[in-house]
Amino acid sequence: MRFLIFAGLLLFLSAFAVSQELSDQMERAGRGSIPEALIRPIRNENPRYPIDTVIGELGRGEASQEAYDTAYSIIKGLLDADRTSAALSSIHSGLLDNYLSTLENIEPINIRIGGGREEVDGAVSFLVRFIGRELAVTGELYIRAGSASGTWTFEELLLEEIKDRETENRESIYRYDFNPYERFY
């Protein structure tokens, strides 16, 4: 009798182990050949944000979350060409017309915002990028803390010349950053 119970228990545990191994294989297949160590940050490690080869590291950077949210809402309003957006209300109408005219030429479908940094004069700047199918434009957005606590207002957006994305990709072909993998070297 004990033999039958032991054999049944052994059969059950081996079926469970095979099921768990199959589940692990399916999970690995779903994410390709990416090792678990790259997906899961190690203890006390900050999250990693992707690198844009034109404007650098994406994400909040040294800026506060409120400053980042304001900068993002401004460039999102410009992407949507939404003149009624509250985020665009502090931009002088002539400047807004110039920005929207430039963006209309590239027909942006996506935006990127690089890590913010505090400037000497107290403003916070973000590198931004508006990306269309064939053209893109890069710039630097400056915002400043408002009189009310936690509020930020638009100060300036400096846009570079519009570039062909094909040319841009050729220029940045050797500028890849392999920092996410440095802990393995």
MARDREN-470053 format. One record per atom (N, C-alpha, C): x, y, z; residue number from 1. Coordinates in steps of 0.02 Angstrom, whole numbers. Layout:
BEGIN
<<X Y Z> NUM>,
...
//
This chain:
BEGIN
<<41 -60 0> 1>,
<<0 0 0> 1>,
<<43 63 0> 1>,
<<96 63 44> 2>,
<<139 121 46> 2>,
<<174 132 -22> 2>,
<<189 77 -54> 3>,
<<221 82 -120> 3>,
<<176 117 -170> 3>,
<<111 102 -169> 4>,
<<64 134 -214> 4>,
<<58 208 -200> 4>,
<<55 226 -136> 5>,
<<50 297 -118> 5>,
<<114 333 -139> 5>,
<<172 302 -126> 6>,
<<236 332 -144> 6>,
<<241 340 -221> 6>,
<<220 288 -258> 7>,
<<223 291 -331> 7>,
<<175 345 -358> 7>,
<<116 351 -329> 8>,
<<68 402 -350> 8>,
<<94 472 -337> 8>,
<<125 481 -277> 9>,
<<153 546 -259> 9>,
<<210 564 -306> 9>,
<<253 514 -321> 10>,
<<308 525 -367> 10>,
<<284 543 -437> 10>,
<<232 509 -460> 11>,
<<202 524 -525> 11>,
<<173 595 -527> 11>,
<<139 614 -473> 12>,
<<109 681 -469> 12>,
<<163 735 -470> 12>,
<<217 727 -430> 13>,
<<270 777 -427> 13>,
<<308 782 -494> 13>,
<<319 726 -527> 14>,
<<354 729 -591> 14>,
<<311 764 -644> 14>,
<<245 753 -642> 15>,
<<200 787 -689> 15>,
<<200 862 -675> 15>,
<<202 882 -611> 16>,
<<204 952 -592> 16>,
<<269 984 -616> 16>,
<<326 950 -608> 17>,
<<391 976 -629> 17>,
<<393 986 -704> 17>,
<<366 938 -742> 18>,
<<365 944 -815> 18>,
<<320 1002 -835> 18>,
<<263 1010 -801> 19>,
<<218 1066 -815> 19>,
<<252 1133 -802> 19>,
<<289 1138 -746> 20>,
<<323 1200 -728> 20>,
<<378 1216 -779> 20>,
<<416 1164 -800> 21>,
<<469 1174 -849> 21>,
<<440 1197 -916> 21>,
<<384 1167 -937> 22>,
<<351 1187 -998> 22>,
<<327 1259 -994> 22>,
<<300 1279 -936> 23>,
<<278 1348 -926> 23>,
<<337 1396 -931> 23>,
<<394 1379 -900> 24>,
<<454 1421 -904> 24>,
<<478 1428 -976> 24>,
<<477 1373 -1014> 25>,
<<499 1375 -1084> 25>,
<<453 1419 -1125> 25>,
<<389 1416 -1113> 26>,
<<341 1458 -1150> 26>,
<<352 1531 -1134> 26>,
<<367 1546 -1070> 27>,
<<379 1616 -1051> 27>,
<<442 1642 -1085> 27>,
<<496 1602 -1086> 28>,
<<558 1623 -1119> 28>,
<<547 1631 -1194> 28>,
<<507 1588 -1224> 29>,
<<494 1593 -1296> 29>,
<<455 1657 -1312> 29>,
<<412 1680 -1266> 30>,
<<373 1740 -1276> 30>,
<<415 1803 -1277> 30>,
<<472 1802 -1242> 31>,
<<514 1862 -1241> 31>,
<<577 1853 -1282> 31>,
<<581 1799 -1320> 32>,
<<639 1788 -1364> 32>,
<<698 1763 -1325> 32>,
<<757 1784 -1346> 33>,
<<818 1759 -1314> 33>,
<<846 1807 -1263> 33>,
<<805 1852 -1237> 34>,
<<827 1901 -1189> 34>,
<<836 1867 -1121> 34>,
<<897 1868 -1094> 35>,
<<909 1835 -1029> 35>,
<<869 1870 -973> 35>,
<<850 1832 -924> 36>,
<<812 1858 -867> 36>,
<<850 1915 -832> 36>,
<<917 1910 -829> 37>,
<<957 1960 -794> 37>,
<<951 2029 -827> 37>,
<<936 2032 -892> 38>,
<<927 2097 -925> 38>,
<<857 2124 -915> 38>,
<<809 2081 -905> 39>,
<<740 2103 -899> 39>,
<<726 2128 -828> 39>,
<<751 2094 -779> 40>,
<<736 2111 -710> 40>,
<<794 2149 -680> 40>,
<<782 2211 -656> 41>,
<<837 2249 -625> 41>,
<<861 2215 -561> 41>,
<<927 2220 -548> 42>,
<<953 2193 -486> 42>,
<<935 2239 -428> 42>,
<<945 2215 -368> 43>,
<<925 2253 -308> 43>,
<<955 2323 -308> 43>,
<<914 2372 -290> 44>,
<<932 2443 -285> 44>,
<<954 2474 -352> 44>,
<<938 2442 -406> 45>,
<<956 2468 -472> 45>,
<<899 2513 -497> 45>,
<<917 2571 -525> 46>,
<<867 2616 -554> 46>,
<<841 2586 -619> 46>,
<<779 2602 -636> 47>,
<<754 2578 -701> 47>,
<<793 2609 -758> 47>,
<<800 2572 -812> 48>,
<<835 2597 -871> 48>,
<<785 2621 -922> 48>,
<<801 2677 -953> 49>,
<<759 2702 -1007> 49>,
<<798 2695 -1072> 49>,
<<763 2688 -1127> 50>,
<<799 2680 -1190> 50>,
<<838 2742 -1209> 50>,
<<887 2732 -1251> 51>,
<<928 2787 -1276> 51>,
<<905 2804 -1346> 51>,
<<892 2868 -1358> 52>,
<<876 2892 -1425> 52>,
<<943 2916 -1453> 52>,
<<962 2892 -1511> 53>,
<<1029 2907 -1537> 53>,
<<1037 2980 -1556> 53>,
<<983 3018 -1557> 54>,
<<988 3089 -1575> 54>,
<<989 3133 -1513> 54>,
<<944 3121 -1465> 55>,
<<939 3166 -1407> 55>,
<<964 3135 -1342> 55>,
<<985 3073 -1343> 56>,
<<1013 3042 -1283> 56>,
<<961 3004 -1243> 56>,
<<975 2996 -1178> 57>,
<<933 2956 -1135> 57>,
<<863 2985 -1128> 57>,
<<814 2942 -1133> 58>,
<<744 2964 -1126> 58>,
<<723 2959 -1053> 58>,
<<669 2993 -1038> 59>,
<<644 2991 -969> 59>,
<<651 3057 -934> 59>,
<<638 3056 -869> 60>,
<<634 3116 -828> 60>,
<<702 3148 -816> 60>,
<<755 3109 -812> 61>,
<<821 3137 -798> 61>,
<<824 3168 -729> 61>,
<<856 3226 -724> 62>,
<<865 3261 -660> 62>,
<<804 3304 -641> 62>,
<<757 3310 -686> 63>,
<<699 3354 -675> 63>,
<<649 3322 -628> 63>,
<<608 3364 -598> 64>,
<<554 3339 -555> 64>,
<<500 3308 -598> 64>,
<<458 3267 -567> 65>,
<<404 3235 -604> 65>,
<<355 3288 -632> 65>,
<<343 3342 -594> 66>,
<<298 3395 -617> 66>,
<<326 3430 -679> 66>,
<<392 3443 -678> 67>,
<<423 3475 -736> 67>,
<<420 3429 -797> 67>,
<<433 3366 -787> 68>,
<<430 3318 -842> 68>,
<<360 3314 -870> 68>,
<<310 3310 -826> 69>,
<<240 3305 -848> 69>,
<<220 3367 -889> 69>,
<<243 3426 -866> 70>,
<<228 3488 -902> 70>,
<<261 3488 -971> 70>,
<<325 3470 -973> 71>,
<<361 3468 -1037> 71>,
<<328 3418 -1085> 71>,
<<308 3361 -1059> 72>,
<<277 3311 -1101> 72>,
<<210 3336 -1128> 72>,
<<171 3369 -1085> 73>,
<<106 3394 -1109> 73>,
<<114 3449 -1161> 73>,
<<167 3488 -1156> 74>,
<<180 3539 -1207> 74>,
<<197 3507 -1274> 74>,
<<244 3460 -1274> 75>,
<<262 3431 -1339> 75>,
<<206 3386 -1366> 75>,
<<166 3357 -1322> 76>,
<<108 3318 -1345> 76>,
<<57 3365 -1377> 76>,
<<46 3424 -1346> 77>,
<<1 3473 -1375> 77>,
<<24 3497 -1443> 77>,
<<90 3505 -1451> 78>,
<<118 3525 -1515> 78>,
<<111 3469 -1566> 78>,
<<122 3407 -1545> 79>,
<<113 3350 -1590> 79>,
<<42 3346 -1615> 79>,
<<-6 3357 -1570> 80>,
<<-77 3354 -1589> 80>,
<<-101 3417 -1625> 80>,
<<-58 3470 -1626> 81>,
<<-75 3535 -1656> 81>,
<<-140 3561 -1625> 81>,
<<-146 3553 -1559> 82>,
<<-206 3572 -1522> 82>,
<<-197 3642 -1493> 82>,
<<-219 3693 -1530> 83>,
<<-211 3762 -1507> 83>,
<<-250 3776 -1443> 83>,
<<-301 3736 -1427> 84>,
<<-341 3747 -1368> 84>,
<<-313 3712 -1306> 84>,
<<-258 3675 -1314> 85>,
<<-228 3639 -1258> 85>,
<<-206 3688 -1204> 85>,
<<-221 3672 -1142> 86>,
<<-200 3714 -1085> 86>,
<<-124 3719 -1081> 86>,
<<-89 3666 -1102> 87>,
<<-16 3666 -1099> 87>,
<<14 3717 -1147> 87>,
<<-22 3733 -1201> 88>,
<<3 3780 -1251> 88>,
<<-21 3852 -1240> 88>,
<<-62 3862 -1190> 89>,
<<-92 3928 -1179> 89>,
<<-42 3982 -1162> 89>,
<<15 3964 -1133> 90>,
<<65 4015 -1114> 90>,
<<113 4032 -1171> 90>,
<<106 4000 -1229> 91>,
<<150 4014 -1286> 91>,
<<120 4071 -1327> 91>,
<<159 4121 -1340> 92>,
<<137 4178 -1382> 92>,
<<111 4152 -1448> 92>,
<<56 4180 -1472> 93>,
<<22 4153 -1532> 93>,
<<67 4154 -1594> 93>,
<<111 4204 -1601> 94>,
<<157 4205 -1658> 94>,
<<207 4148 -1656> 94>,
<<234 4136 -1596> 95>,
<<281 4080 -1588> 95>,
<<246 4013 -1600> 95>,
<<186 4007 -1573> 96>,
<<147 3946 -1582> 96>,
<<135 3932 -1656> 96>,
<<119 3985 -1693> 97>,
<<109 3977 -1766> 97>,
<<172 3951 -1800> 97>,
<<231 3979 -1780> 98>,
<<294 3957 -1809> 98>,
<<308 3883 -1792> 98>,
<<298 3865 -1729> 99>,
<<310 3795 -1710> 99>,
<<264 3748 -1749> 99>,
<<200 3765 -1752> 100>,
<<152 3721 -1786> 100>,
<<165 3718 -1861> 100>,
<<189 3773 -1890> 101>,
<<206 3773 -1961> 101>,
<<265 3727 -1974> 101>,
<<316 3730 -1932> 102>,
<<374 3686 -1939> 102>,
<<352 3613 -1932> 102>,
<<312 3599 -1882> 103>,
<<290 3530 -1871> 103>,
<<244 3505 -1927> 103>,
<<206 3551 -1955> 104>,
<<162 3532 -2011> 104>,
<<204 3506 -2070> 104>,
<<264 3535 -2079> 105>,
<<307 3514 -2134> 105>,
<<333 3442 -2125> 105>,
<<344 3421 -2064> 106>,
<<370 3353 -2054> 106>,
<<316 3302 -2040> 106>,
<<255 3325 -2028> 107>,
<<198 3281 -2013> 107>,
<<217 3230 -1959> 107>,
<<230 3254 -1898> 108>,
<<253 3209 -1845> 108>,
<<201 3157 -1826> 108>,
<<226 3096 -1813> 109>,
<<182 3042 -1790> 109>,
<<204 3018 -1721> 109>,
<<262 3041 -1699> 110>,
<<287 3020 -1634> 110>,
<<331 3074 -1604> 110>,
<<339 3071 -1538> 111>,
<<381 3119 -1502> 111>,
<<427 3081 -1455> 111>,
<<483 3112 -1439> 112>,
<<530 3086 -1389> 112>,
<<549 3145 -1345> 112>,
<<557 3131 -1282> 113>,
<<580 3183 -1235> 113>,
<<639 3155 -1196> 113>,
<<694 3191 -1199> 114>,
<<755 3169 -1165> 114>,
<<756 3192 -1093> 114>,
<<800 3163 -1055> 115>,
<<806 3178 -984> 115>,
<<817 3252 -971> 115>,
<<777 3279 -926> 116>,
<<782 3351 -910> 116>,
<<841 3367 -865> 116>,
<<862 3429 -869> 117>,
<<915 3452 -824> 117>,
<<902 3523 -804> 117>,
<<922 3540 -744> 118>,
<<912 3607 -718> 118>,
<<967 3652 -744> 118>,
<<947 3709 -770> 119>,
<<995 3758 -796> 119>,
<<1017 3805 -739> 119>,
<<1070 3843 -752> 120>,
<<1098 3888 -702> 120>,
<<1047 3941 -680> 120>,
<<1006 3964 -726> 121>,
<<958 4017 -710> 121>,
<<894 3990 -677> 121>,
<<890 3925 -663> 122>,
<<832 3896 -630> 122>,
<<781 3864 -677> 122>,
<<789 3875 -742> 123>,
<<744 3842 -789> 123>,
<<763 3768 -794> 123>,
<<719 3729 -821> 124>,
<<733 3658 -834> 124>,
<<727 3648 -910> 124>,
<<776 3614 -939> 125>,
<<775 3603 -1011> 125>,
<<769 3529 -1026> 125>,
<<735 3515 -1082> 126>,
<<726 3447 -1106> 126>,
<<742 3446 -1180> 126>,
<<781 3397 -1202> 127>,
<<791 3387 -1273> 127>,
<<729 3351 -1298> 127>,
<<703 3374 -1355> 128>,
<<642 3345 -1382> 128>,
<<653 3327 -1455> 128>,
<<612 3281 -1479> 129>,
<<617 3261 -1548> 129>,
<<548 3245 -1574> 129>,
<<531 3274 -1632> 130>,
<<468 3262 -1666> 130>,
<<486 3220 -1728> 130>,
<<454 3162 -1734> 131>,
<<473 3114 -1786> 131>,
<<415 3102 -1833> 131>,
<<428 3115 -1897> 132>,
<<380 3099 -1950> 132>,
<<403 3037 -1987> 132>,
<<367 3019 -2039> 133>,
<<387 2959 -2077> 133>,
<<454 2969 -2113> 133>,
<<464 3027 -2142> 134>,
<<526 3039 -2180> 134>,
<<569 3095 -2150> 134>,
<<539 3139 -2112> 135>,
<<576 3196 -2084> 135>,
<<571 3197 -2008> 135>,
<<618 3232 -1977> 136>,
<<617 3239 -1904> 136>,
<<648 3307 -1886> 136>,
<<629 3332 -1829> 137>,
<<659 3393 -1803> 137>,
<<674 3384 -1729> 137>,
<<731 3409 -1710> 138>,
<<754 3405 -1641> 138>,
<<757 3475 -1611> 138>,
<<747 3480 -1547> 139>,
<<750 3545 -1515> 139>,
<<761 3540 -1440> 139>,
<<760 3598 -1409> 140>,
<<768 3600 -1336> 140>,
<<712 3644 -1308> 140>,
<<676 3614 -1262> 141>,
<<619 3648 -1230> 141>,
<<640 3672 -1161> 141>,
<<626 3735 -1147> 142>,
<<641 3764 -1082> 142>,
<<576 3781 -1047> 142>,
<<570 3760 -984> 143>,
<<513 3779 -943> 143>,
<<540 3807 -877> 143>,
<<497 3846 -844> 144>,
<<518 3879 -782> 144>,
<<464 3869 -729> 144>,
<<486 3864 -668> 145>,
<<438 3856 -612> 145>,
<<396 3919 -608> 145>,
<<330 3909 -601> 146>,
<<283 3965 -595> 146>,
<<281 3992 -524> 146>,
<<239 4041 -514> 147>,
<<234 4072 -448> 147>,
<<199 4026 -399> 147>,
<<153 3985 -422> 148>,
<<120 3936 -378> 148>,
<<164 3874 -372> 148>,
<<164 3845 -314> 149>,
<<205 3787 -300> 149>,
<<186 3729 -346> 149>,
<<236 3699 -377> 150>,
<<224 3640 -420> 150>,
<<200 3655 -490> 150>,
<<194 3719 -508> 151>,
<<172 3736 -576> 151>,
<<233 3755 -618> 151>,
<<229 3739 -682> 152>,
<<282 3754 -729> 152>,
<<252 3787 -790> 152>,
<<289 3835 -819> 153>,
<<265 3870 -878> 153>,
<<317 3866 -935> 153>,
<<291 3869 -995> 154>,
<<333 3870 -1055> 154>,
<<376 3932 -1055> 154>,
<<439 3923 -1073> 155>,
<<484 3981 -1080> 155>,
<<508 3988 -1152> 155>,
<<532 3933 -1182> 156>,
<<560 3938 -1250> 156>,
<<567 3867 -1280> 156>,
<<561 3863 -1345> 157>,
<<574 3802 -1382> 157>,
<<619 3820 -1441> 157>,
<<679 3794 -1440> 158>,
<<727 3806 -1495> 158>,
<<728 3744 -1538> 158>,
<<707 3752 -1601> 159>,
<<706 3696 -1648> 159>,
<<764 3702 -1697> 159>,
<<796 3645 -1710> 160>,
<<850 3643 -1760> 160>,
<<819 3638 -1829> 160>,
<<861 3631 -1879> 161>,
<<837 3622 -1947> 161>,
<<804 3553 -1955> 161>,
<<755 3550 -1998> 162>,
<<722 3486 -2013> 162>,
<<772 3441 -2049> 162>,
<<775 3378 -2028> 163>,
<<821 3331 -2059> 163>,
<<783 3271 -2088> 163>,
<<812 3245 -2141> 164>,
<<787 3183 -2170> 164>,
<<806 3126 -2123> 164>,
<<760 3082 -2107> 165>,
<<774 3028 -2059> 165>,
<<826 2980 -2086> 165>,
<<828 2970 -2151> 166>,
<<878 2925 -2181> 166>,
<<948 2952 -2167> 166>,
<<959 3017 -2177> 167>,
<<1023 3048 -2164> 167>,
<<1039 3045 -2089> 167>,
<<989 3058 -2048> 168>,
<<997 3057 -1976> 168>,
<<1019 2988 -1952> 168>,
<<989 2936 -1980> 169>,
<<1008 2868 -1962> 169>,
<<1079 2851 -1982> 169>,
<<1100 2875 -2040> 170>,
<<1169 2862 -2062> 170>,
<<1219 2897 -2016> 170>,
<<1203 2958 -1994> 171>,
<<1248 2996 -1951> 171>,
<<1256 2963 -1883> 171>,
<<1204 2930 -1858> 172>,
<<1206 2903 -1791> 172>,
<<1220 2828 -1789> 172>,
<<1242 2799 -1844> 173>,
<<1250 2727 -1847> 173>,
<<1303 2701 -1798> 173>,
<<1353 2740 -1782> 174>,
<<1405 2717 -1736> 174>,
<<1400 2748 -1667> 174>,
<<1342 2775 -1650> 175>,
<<1335 2809 -1586> 175>,
<<1293 2768 -1537> 175>,
<<1291 2703 -1544> 176>,
<<1251 2662 -1498> 176>,
<<1283 2660 -1430> 176>,
<<1242 2657 -1379> 177>,
<<1264 2656 -1310> 177>,
<<1247 2588 -1280> 177>,
<<1298 2552 -1258> 178>,
<<1286 2485 -1231> 178>,
<<1287 2485 -1155> 178>,
<<1273 2541 -1123> 179>,
<<1273 2545 -1051> 179>,
<<1229 2493 -1016> 179>,
<<1171 2475 -1043> 180>,
<<1130 2426 -1007> 180>,
<<1167 2359 -997> 180>,
<<1219 2346 -1035> 181>,
<<1252 2282 -1030> 181>,
<<1318 2286 -992> 181>,
<<1336 2344 -967> 182>,
<<1402 2351 -937> 182>,
<<1412 2309 -875> 182>,
<<1359 2293 -839> 183>,
<<1367 2253 -779> 183>,
<<1389 2181 -794> 183>,
<<1385 2161 -857> 184>,
<<1405 2093 -876> 184>,
<<1478 2089 -898> 184>,
<<1510 2146 -907> 185>,
<<1579 2146 -932> 185>,
<<1628 2144 -874> 185>,
//
